[in-house]
Amino acid sequence: METTLEAVVVPVSDADRSRHFYRALGFRLDLDVTTDDGSRVVRLTPPGSTCSILFSSGIVTTRPGPCCVLLTVPDLEAARSELIERGAAPGPIRDLPTGFRAISFRDPDQNEWLLVEGTPLNRH
């Protein structure tokens, strides 16, 4: 069976605050709808990604933070600089036990984003 990862649910406590945070990081807003019953779904996609993040009220019953999402980037130093310029607070570049270099930052709900240099899935 062939599958495609479409979206990752990121638990948040405040959809407006999270939407603003991710938009400031350059994520594309794909969907922000409120249904007749008051449920809200927000979908955003990181720059260059085919997989989105999704947060909602009334549809997914996950509690806010923390989860961990991994992104790959071609240039870790450039990614770190851009995150800082856009208002995130990434940690220092560090070496992971897997041999990759990485940085991480957290959103307002303490969800962790791990940025790994290269394409880890293609290195095995």
C-alpha positions, 0 to 999 in steps of 0.5 A: 500500500502506498501512502502519503503523509497529508497532515500532522495534528499539532495540539494547541490551546489558542488557534488564533495565537498559533495561526499568527505564530506559524504565519510569522514563520512563513507557513502558508494558510491553506484553510481556516474554517468555522462550522455551524456547530462552532468547530474550527479547523486551521491548516497551514503548510511549511514553506516547500513542504507537501505535508501540512499541520492541522489544529482544530477545536471540536474535531480532534480531541488532542490536548495542547502540547507537547508533540514533536515534528521533524522538518528537513532543511538543506542549510541549517545555519540559514534556517536558524537565522531565518527562524530568529528573524521571524521571531522564533527562538531556536536553540544552538546547532547540535549533533544528534546521535544519528549523525545528523546536525539539528536545531529545535524551537518550540511554539507557544504551546511547547510543541517542539520542532526539530530541524535536521540538515539534509534528507535523513530518510534518503541517507540509509 
